[in-house]
Amino acid sequence: MRGMRTFILAMMGALVLLSCTDDSYRGSADMAGVSDGPVPVMVVVGNPDNMFVSKGHGGIDNNTQSWKGAPVYIYGFNRDLNVSYTATSEKDSWNCLVDGSRDNPGSKAGKKASIGELDAYVSWEGPEEVVYYPASTQPYDFYAYYLDDIAVPEENISRTDDYVSMKVEIDGSQDLMSAKAALIEEQLAWEGYTEEERLNIINYAYSAYTASLNIPPVIYFKHHLTRLCFDVYPGFTTASGKRVFVDAIEVRSRTRGVFTVASKSADAMGVDFSSDDRSADQLPYLNLRGDGGSNLIPVGNPDFYEIKAYSGDPMTDVYSREPMRVGESLLVAPDTEYRMRLHLRELMSTGSVYEYQVEKTLTASGGQFLPGNQYTIRLAVYGMDAVNVSVALTPWGYGGKLTVGEDEPPTPSRD
């Protein structure tokens, strides 16, 4: 009963507590009577039912499908400042409790696991399907990372005394996340604990002692890329007789980074793109895709993203009209600005077809597009007028007000 209540409480909140980071005195927890046998390592991913699996088609959201089988990778290192993160579970399981080296000898990656389809626990993959804590109160730090469908060869993984990092290259459709497990307040909230037990839980998380109390490491992933979504508004009315279609949207971004997935300094975790020292005009344009990583425009349906002409009062503010969401999203390197190309096609009443592209520089008034934030890019399309497209950006969640380094939108009065 105690274990079940503790587990339920563990899934409720996300207020993280700081725990010990060295191997100093940790209390007087008695393992006798707490565990009658080997205690398996079980890891929980926080709030998985409110997130969906992204496989090369955009960011993991907070409000759609569940993870259901999403692959993650996990490390578990002895919480001792003198422990080196070069240790592997294959050769030194006391100092490295969890990594991929037992499943794949010599591997430097984390141990692969998948998110459970029926509960929040991860399922270990590979030959070693069960991992056990040593029969002691020695605590371990757990790290997890998510690569989407990015393949990282062994030679691109670096393990040092203090951190684990890897070289990655993004294509605009992949999400990158990582986190370190930490106690949440609700794991200590059960009224049946004594103050000494609560202190022991803090000192020994995570170990055979805390696992015996059904207190698992809980991972709350953090996004490390910037997410861009695109809404298109009709700047023309039905009286104009125009038919305008979106054919493609591209954004120029850095793509080569170093992903630090485990570190004794939590602030060092994340993706650093500073090593991508290509000049702005050498950076690639990343293409916006459709759901599931599909082509933005379905094969055989070139008119899929037709901007429906506005049928109301032509003096109505363009951004109060109903927008059309184009594609899924683009996940790009955090930056101070981006260059965007919008590819449009217009069918004239005479039957003539015009294809053209409009370039815009997207800037954040706060000085930068922040990692882990989503920004909605609003495109007001007027067609073949003097100013064809105007862009205004509004943040989703945090990130600040965004502006566009281009002309202001024209009024729609000409239609």
Backbone torsions as a table, in degrees:
resi	resn	phi	psi	omega
1	MET	NA	-43.5	178.8
2	ARG	-59.2	-45.6	-177.7
3	GLY	-62.5	-41.9	-179.2
4	MET	-64.5	-43.6	180.0
5	ARG	-63.1	-40.2	-179.6
6	THR	-65.0	-40.9	179.6
7	PHE	-62.9	-43.3	179.3
8	ILE	-59.9	-43.9	179.3
9	LEU	-64.0	-33.5	-176.7
10	ALA	-65.1	-23.3	-176.4
11	MET	-93.3	4.0	-170.4
12	MET	-88.2	-40.7	-169.4
13	GLY	-130.0	-178.0	-179.0
14	ALA	-137.6	23.3	176.9
15	LEU	-80.7	113.6	-172.4
16	VAL	-89.9	136.0	175.2
17	LEU	-101.4	148.4	174.9
18	LEU	-81.1	135.9	178.3
19	SER	-120.3	173.7	-174.2
20	CYS	-63.2	148.6	-179.2
21	THR	-123.9	17.5	175.9
22	ASP	-139.5	-170.4	-176.7
23	ASP	-109.8	36.0	178.8
24	SER	-75.0	178.6	-178.0
25	TYR	-54.2	134.0	-172.6
26	ARG	-123.3	24.5	177.3
27	GLY	99.4	-162.2	-173.9
28	SER	-132.2	40.5	-179.3
29	ALA	-61.1	137.4	-178.3
30	ASP	-105.9	115.0	179.4
31	MET	-71.9	-22.0	-179.2
32	ALA	-62.9	126.8	179.0
33	GLY	86.6	-14.0	178.4
34	VAL	-83.8	-39.5	-179.6
35	SER	-135.2	132.4	179.4
36	ASP	-97.9	1.3	-179.1
37	GLY	-169.6	-171.6	179.9
38	PRO	-57.1	137.6	-178.4
39	VAL	-108.0	119.2	-177.5
40	PRO	-74.2	150.6	174.8
41	VAL	-82.9	119.6	178.9
42	MET	-126.3	129.7	-176.1
43	VAL	-118.2	140.4	-178.8
44	VAL	-112.8	137.9	171.5
45	VAL	-100.5	119.6	-175.5
46	GLY	-64.0	136.4	175.0
47	ASN	51.9	44.1	-177.4
48	PRO	-68.3	-25.8	-177.3
49	ASP	-70.3	-10.2	-179.9
50	ASN	-107.7	20.4	-177.9
51	MET	-136.3	159.6	179.4
52	PHE	-125.9	157.8	-178.4
53	VAL	-75.6	128.1	176.7
54	SER	-109.5	114.8	176.7
55	LYS	-117.4	84.2	177.6
56	GLY	68.4	27.5	178.4
57	HIS	-137.5	21.2	173.7
58	GLY	128.6	-172.4	-172.5
59	GLY	-81.1	148.8	173.4
60	ILE	-71.4	122.9	-175.1
61	ASP	-88.3	178.4	177.5
62	ASN	-109.0	5.5	-170.1
63	ASN	-147.5	24.4	179.2
64	THR	-127.5	-126.0	-173.6
65	GLN	-71.7	169.9	178.5
66	SER	-89.2	168.7	179.2
67	TRP	-60.4	-52.6	177.8
68	LYS	41.7	78.7	173.7
69	GLY	89.4	5.7	179.8
70	ALA	-60.5	134.1	179.6
71	PRO	-79.1	133.5	173.1
72	VAL	-131.6	165.2	-178.4
73	TYR	-128.6	138.6	-169.6
74	ILE	-132.1	138.8	171.3
75	TYR	-116.6	147.4	170.4
76	GLY	-134.1	113.5	-176.8
77	PHE	-115.1	143.2	174.0
78	ASN	-54.5	129.8	-179.2
79	ARG	-83.6	83.4	179.5
80	ASP	-146.7	125.8	-176.3
81	LEU	-59.5	-22.2	-179.1
82	ASN	-88.1	-5.7	179.9
83	VAL	-75.1	136.4	177.5
84	SER	-95.5	137.7	178.3
85	TYR	-79.2	7.4	170.3
86	THR	-82.3	-15.0	178.6
87	ALA	-63.4	143.4	178.7
88	THR	-120.0	153.0	179.3
89	SER	-66.8	-24.9	178.9
90	GLU	-64.1	-38.9	-175.1
91	LYS	-109.1	-21.5	-174.9
92	ASP	-149.1	75.6	-174.5
93	SER	-72.5	-14.7	176.2
94	TRP	-69.9	-42.6	-178.2
95	ASN	-90.8	-29.0	174.2
96	CYS	-123.2	98.2	-176.3
97	LEU	-74.5	-37.5	-174.6
98	VAL	-135.8	124.6	164.5
99	ASP	-164.2	-172.6	-175.1
100	GLY	-89.5	4.8	-170.9
101	SER	-74.4	-23.2	176.7
102	ARG	-76.4	-32.1	177.4
103	ASP	-78.8	-38.2	179.6
104	ASN	-131.5	93.3	-175.7
105	PRO	-48.7	129.9	-179.7
106	GLY	89.3	-7.7	-178.1
107	SER	-67.5	141.8	176.8
108	LYS	-103.5	-2.2	-178.1
109	ALA	-77.8	168.7	172.7
110	GLY	-72.7	164.1	178.4
111	LYS	-73.4	130.0	-177.6
112	LYS	-74.8	138.8	177.3
113	ALA	-145.1	167.8	177.6
114	SER	-131.7	151.3	-179.4
115	ILE	-75.0	131.4	-179.0
116	GLY	-62.0	146.5	179.9
117	GLU	-83.6	-21.1	-175.8
118	LEU	-112.3	-16.5	-179.8
119	ASP	-148.2	-174.0	-173.4
120	ALA	-90.2	-4.5	-177.3
121	TYR	-77.7	146.6	173.5
122	VAL	-83.6	151.8	174.6
123	SER	-108.6	123.5	-179.8
124	TRP	-68.8	139.7	176.7
125	GLU	-109.2	167.3	-180.0
126	GLY	93.0	177.5	-178.8
127	PRO	-57.6	-35.6	-179.5
128	GLU	-90.9	91.1	-174.9
129	GLU	-86.4	-12.1	176.7
130	VAL	-132.5	133.5	176.5
131	VAL	-118.8	136.6	-178.1
132	TYR	-115.2	144.9	170.2
133	TYR	-71.2	150.2	168.7
134	PRO	-68.3	150.6	-177.8
135	ALA	-75.6	75.4	-179.2
136	SER	-160.1	177.8	176.3
137	THR	-97.3	9.9	-179.6
138	GLN	-60.3	121.0	-179.7
139	PRO	-83.8	155.9	179.6
140	TYR	-129.3	145.1	172.9
141	ASP	-93.5	133.4	-179.5
142	PHE	-113.9	135.0	177.3
143	TYR	-125.1	146.4	176.5
144	ALA	-137.2	148.5	177.0
145	TYR	-141.8	155.2	-177.6
146	TYR	-126.9	128.2	-174.8
147	LEU	-111.5	1.8	-172.1
148	ASP	57.8	-128.3	178.8
149	ASP	-108.3	22.9	178.1
150	ILE	-75.4	126.5	177.1
151	ALA	-90.0	126.7	179.6
152	VAL	-119.1	107.6	178.4
153	PRO	-67.3	155.6	-177.3
154	GLU	-54.7	-38.1	-177.2
155	GLU	-66.7	-13.2	178.4
156	ASN	-94.8	2.8	179.1
157	ILE	-103.1	130.5	-179.7
158	SER	-120.4	126.7	176.0
159	ARG	-119.9	122.3	-179.2
160	THR	-117.1	-175.4	178.9
161	ASP	-60.8	-32.7	-169.5
162	ASP	-115.4	-12.0	-177.3
163	TYR	-157.8	166.7	173.5
164	VAL	-125.5	128.7	179.6
165	SER	-138.5	166.2	179.3
166	MET	-152.5	148.4	176.5
167	LYS	-80.2	134.1	178.7
168	VAL	-133.3	157.7	174.4
169	GLU	-137.2	123.3	-175.9
170	ILE	-97.2	160.0	178.0
171	ASP	-124.4	8.6	178.0
172	GLY	96.0	-10.9	-177.5
173	SER	-114.4	4.4	-172.2
174	GLN	-116.7	140.5	178.7
175	ASP	-97.6	143.6	175.7
176	LEU	-125.3	125.5	-178.9
177	MET	-141.0	155.7	174.0
178	SER	-158.6	168.7	177.7
179	ALA	-172.1	158.3	171.7
180	LYS	-109.0	134.2	179.2
181	ALA	-68.2	140.9	176.9
182	ALA	-147.9	149.5	177.8
183	LEU	-57.5	141.1	171.8
184	ILE	-106.2	155.5	-172.5
185	GLU	-56.5	-38.3	-176.2
186	GLU	-67.3	-20.5	177.9
187	GLN	-71.2	-15.0	178.0
188	LEU	-107.3	0.7	-167.6
189	ALA	-84.7	-12.3	-176.0
190	TRP	-61.3	128.1	-173.2
191	GLU	-68.8	-14.0	-179.9
192	GLY	-77.6	-11.4	179.1
193	TYR	-77.2	142.1	169.2
194	THR	-82.4	166.6	177.8
195	GLU	-62.5	-35.2	178.1
196	GLU	-65.7	-39.9	178.2
197	GLU	-64.5	-41.0	178.0
198	ARG	-62.3	-41.5	177.8
199	LEU	-63.4	-41.4	178.4
200	ASN	-63.8	-39.2	178.4
201	ILE	-61.1	-44.5	178.5
202	ILE	-62.6	-43.5	-176.3
203	ASN	-72.8	-31.5	-173.0
204	TYR	-107.2	5.6	177.1
205	ALA	-77.8	121.3	7.6
206	TYR	-118.4	136.8	-173.7
207	SER	-155.0	-177.7	175.8
208	ALA	-60.6	-32.3	179.6
209	TYR	-63.2	-51.9	-178.2
210	THR	-71.1	-34.7	177.9
211	ALA	-63.2	-34.9	178.1
212	SER	-65.7	-22.8	176.0
213	LEU	-91.6	8.5	-178.6
214	ASN	61.0	42.0	174.5
215	ILE	-113.1	94.4	-177.5
216	PRO	-88.7	161.5	169.0
217	PRO	-62.1	132.0	178.6
218	VAL	-113.1	125.8	-177.3
219	ILE	-104.7	123.4	170.4
220	TYR	-113.0	102.4	-174.3
221	PHE	-65.8	147.2	174.5
222	LYS	-116.2	135.0	176.2
223	HIS	-77.1	142.4	-178.6
224	HIS	-115.0	-4.7	178.7
225	LEU	-107.2	171.8	176.5
226	THR	-101.6	130.2	-176.7
227	ARG	-103.5	128.7	178.7
228	LEU	-115.6	127.1	174.6
229	CYS	-116.0	153.9	-170.3
230	PHE	-127.2	119.6	174.9
231	ASP	-114.7	131.8	-179.3
232	VAL	-110.9	129.7	-179.7
233	TYR	-111.5	139.3	177.9
234	PRO	-75.6	121.5	176.2
235	GLY	-94.8	4.4	-178.9
236	PHE	-126.4	160.8	-177.6
237	THR	-111.8	171.4	179.5
238	THR	-62.1	-26.6	-179.4
239	ALA	-64.5	-22.6	-178.5
240	SER	-74.1	-22.7	-178.4
241	GLY	74.1	10.3	-176.9
242	LYS	-80.6	149.5	167.8
243	ARG	-129.8	117.8	-174.9
244	VAL	-124.4	138.3	-176.5
245	PHE	-127.7	144.3	173.1
246	VAL	-92.3	124.4	179.3
247	ASP	-100.8	-30.7	-178.9
248	ALA	-167.6	154.1	171.4
249	ILE	-133.9	131.3	-178.8
250	GLU	-130.5	146.6	176.7
251	VAL	-134.2	132.2	179.5
252	ARG	-83.5	132.3	-175.5
253	SER	-152.4	153.9	166.8
254	ARG	-66.4	148.1	-175.5
255	THR	-129.1	-17.6	-175.2
256	ARG	-103.1	122.0	-177.3
257	GLY	-141.5	173.3	174.8
258	VAL	-115.5	119.6	-175.3
259	PHE	-100.8	108.9	176.4
260	THR	-88.8	112.4	-171.4
261	VAL	-101.9	-14.5	176.4
262	ALA	-151.1	137.3	-178.8
263	SER	-159.9	143.3	174.8
264	LYS	-67.4	-20.4	173.1
265	SER	-106.0	107.6	-174.2
266	ALA	-59.9	-29.9	-178.8
267	ASP	-66.6	-17.8	-177.3
268	ALA	-83.7	-9.7	-177.6
269	MET	-76.4	145.1	-178.9
270	GLY	135.2	-168.8	-178.5
271	VAL	-113.5	126.1	179.6
272	ASP	-108.5	116.8	-179.1
273	PHE	-99.4	8.4	-176.5
274	SER	-65.6	-21.8	179.4
275	SER	-74.5	-14.1	175.4
276	ASP	-82.1	87.0	-171.8
277	ASP	-94.9	20.5	175.4
278	ARG	-66.2	146.7	178.1
279	SER	-68.4	162.8	-175.2
280	ALA	-56.7	-39.6	-178.0
281	ASP	-79.2	-3.8	176.4
282	GLN	-97.9	-12.7	-178.4
283	LEU	-70.6	146.5	-178.5
284	PRO	-78.5	155.5	169.6
285	TYR	-88.7	130.3	178.3
286	LEU	-98.9	133.4	-174.6
287	ASN	-90.5	131.6	172.5
288	LEU	-66.5	134.6	-179.3
289	ARG	-115.3	171.1	176.3
290	GLY	-88.7	-173.3	-179.7
291	ASP	-60.0	142.9	176.9
292	GLY	68.9	17.2	179.4
293	GLY	79.6	10.6	-178.9
294	SER	-73.2	171.4	173.9
295	ASN	-59.3	145.7	178.8
296	LEU	-59.2	-45.2	179.3
297	ILE	-101.2	116.8	179.5
298	PRO	-57.4	140.4	179.0
299	VAL	-59.0	131.7	178.9
300	GLY	85.4	0.1	-178.9
301	ASN	-134.7	68.8	-175.5
302	PRO	-64.9	-18.3	-178.1
303	ASP	-97.6	22.4	-173.8
304	PHE	-59.7	-42.0	-179.7
305	TYR	-103.7	70.2	174.5
306	GLU	-86.7	130.9	178.0
307	ILE	-82.1	108.1	-175.3
308	LYS	-69.8	126.4	179.9
309	ALA	-60.7	144.9	-178.9
310	TYR	-77.8	132.7	-175.1
311	SER	-102.6	1.6	-177.5
312	GLY	-95.9	-156.9	-178.9
313	ASP	-62.6	122.6	-177.9
314	PRO	-63.3	-15.7	179.8
315	MET	-87.1	-2.9	179.1
316	THR	-64.1	136.8	178.7
317	ASP	-55.9	132.5	-173.3
318	VAL	-60.7	-35.1	-176.7
319	TYR	-83.5	1.4	171.9
320	SER	-97.2	-1.9	177.6
321	ARG	-82.4	166.0	-177.3
322	GLU	-73.6	122.0	-179.4
323	PRO	-87.0	165.7	173.2
324	MET	-115.8	121.7	176.9
325	ARG	-78.0	126.9	-178.3
326	VAL	-105.7	125.5	176.6
327	GLY	67.9	-167.1	179.7
328	GLU	-93.6	-78.5	175.3
329	SER	-170.1	165.9	173.0
330	LEU	-113.5	133.3	175.8
331	LEU	-110.0	114.3	-171.2
332	VAL	-125.5	168.2	178.1
333	ALA	-70.0	135.1	174.7
334	PRO	-53.6	140.0	-176.0
335	ASP	-160.5	176.3	177.7
336	THR	-86.2	-26.1	178.5
337	GLU	-160.3	162.8	176.8
338	TYR	-134.6	151.3	171.5
339	ARG	-100.9	125.8	-177.8
340	MET	-115.8	141.8	172.8
341	ARG	-120.0	126.5	178.1
342	LEU	-110.7	119.8	-179.5
343	HIS	-99.1	121.2	-176.5
344	LEU	-122.4	156.6	176.0
345	ARG	-136.8	131.1	-178.0
346	GLU	-123.0	129.7	177.1
347	LEU	-101.5	115.5	-177.8
348	MET	-82.3	160.8	180.0
349	SER	-63.4	-21.0	178.7
350	THR	-80.1	-9.2	-176.8
351	GLY	98.7	-9.4	179.1
352	SER	-71.4	147.2	179.5
353	VAL	-119.1	129.4	177.5
354	TYR	-117.5	129.6	174.9
355	GLU	-113.8	133.0	-177.8
356	TYR	-154.8	163.5	177.2
357	GLN	-128.6	148.9	179.3
358	VAL	-122.3	132.4	179.4
359	GLU	-107.3	138.7	178.8
360	LYS	-136.4	147.0	171.3
361	THR	-100.1	121.4	-179.0
362	LEU	-97.5	125.9	-179.9
363	THR	-129.4	152.0	177.0
364	ALA	-103.5	126.9	-177.1
365	SER	-63.8	-24.6	178.0
366	GLY	-76.3	-4.7	176.6
367	GLY	107.6	-21.1	-179.6
368	GLN	-162.3	155.9	169.6
369	PHE	-87.8	120.8	-169.5
370	LEU	-88.7	147.1	174.5
371	PRO	-66.5	145.9	178.3
372	GLY	78.1	7.4	179.0
373	ASN	-116.3	151.1	178.7
374	GLN	-111.8	137.5	-179.9
375	TYR	-125.8	131.9	176.7
376	THR	-94.7	121.3	179.3
377	ILE	-95.3	117.8	-177.0
378	ARG	-100.5	121.5	-176.3
379	LEU	-112.1	116.2	176.3
380	ALA	-97.6	110.2	-173.6
381	VAL	-102.6	124.4	-178.4
382	TYR	-109.4	-9.2	-179.3
383	GLY	91.9	-146.2	-173.6
384	MET	-84.8	45.2	176.4
385	ASP	-93.0	178.4	-177.5
386	ALA	-56.9	-45.8	173.9
387	VAL	-112.7	107.1	-171.7
388	ASN	-79.0	-37.9	-175.0
389	VAL	-136.5	138.2	171.4
390	SER	-125.4	144.6	-176.2
391	VAL	-124.3	134.0	169.8
392	ALA	-131.3	143.0	-178.1
393	LEU	-118.6	139.8	174.3
394	THR	-127.9	140.1	-177.2
395	PRO	-76.8	150.1	168.8
396	TRP	-105.4	121.4	-172.9
397	GLY	75.2	-134.7	-178.3
398	TYR	-92.1	167.7	176.5
399	GLY	139.8	-19.0	176.5
400	GLY	91.5	168.1	179.1
401	LYS	-72.5	141.3	-177.7
402	LEU	-114.7	149.4	177.8
403	THR	-131.8	168.7	-179.9
404	VAL	-118.1	131.8	-179.2
405	GLY	-83.0	53.4	-179.0
406	GLU	-141.3	-167.4	-179.7
407	ASP	-68.0	154.5	172.7
408	GLU	-73.1	156.3	-177.9
409	PRO	-68.4	142.5	174.2
410	PRO	-74.4	160.4	175.0
411	THR	-75.4	152.5	-177.6
412	PRO	-85.0	14.5	-172.0
413	SER	-64.8	-22.8	-175.9
414	ARG	-69.3	-15.9	177.9
415	ASP	-91.7	NA	NA
